[in-house]
Amino acid sequence: RVLHPQLAADVAQVNIDWGNALLNAGKRDEAKTKFQKALDNLTKHVKFSDQAFLNQMQKKLAECN
């Protein structure tokens, strides 16, 4: 499947928001899955991802450990 870069970024943002809600509910494993999916969308479908956005994803994944 091929995603338009903006759509991939939007899907990643939805997964981040969902992951944040799960993290706030104490569901770290489920949140980690959403954050990883967001990171995968960004790195796979967006050629020039915003480095700050990628750093945010790494930070969120670290919070789940």
N, C-alpha and C positions, 0 to 999 in steps of 0.2 A: 504494500500500500504506500501511496505517496500522499503526504499531507502538505498543504500550502504552509510555508513557514509561519505566517501569522496565525493560522488555525492551530498549528502545533504549539505555538506559544500560548494561545488561549486555552487549549486543552491542558497544557502544563500548569497554567495558573489555576484552573479548576481543581486539578489534583492537589496543588499546594493548599488551596483553601480547604478542601476536604481533609487533607492530612492534618492541617492545623486544628480543625474541629475534633478529629480523632485523638490527636495528641492532648488537647485540652480535656478530653473525656478519659484520659489515662490509657488509651488503647494504642500503645507504642508500636506494637508489631504491625497493626493495620495502618497506622500513620506512616511507618517506614515504607510500606508497600506503595502507598500513594506518592510519597516524596521520590522514591526510586523511579516510579513510572513517569513522574514529571521530568526528572533528570534525563531519563531515556528519551522522552519526546524531544527535549531540547537538543540533546547531543546528536540524535539520529536525523531529525528532520529540519533543523535550523542550522545553516552553515556558519553564520556569524552570530552566535548567541552572545547576549550581554554577559560579560564576565561577572558582574555584580550579581546577576540573577543566578548564575551557576554557583557562585560562592554561597548565596543564600540557601540553595538546595543542599550543598555539602553541610552547612551548619544545621539545617533541619534534620538531615540524616544522622548527624552526630548526636542531636538531642534525643533521638530514639534509642540510642545504645545505653 
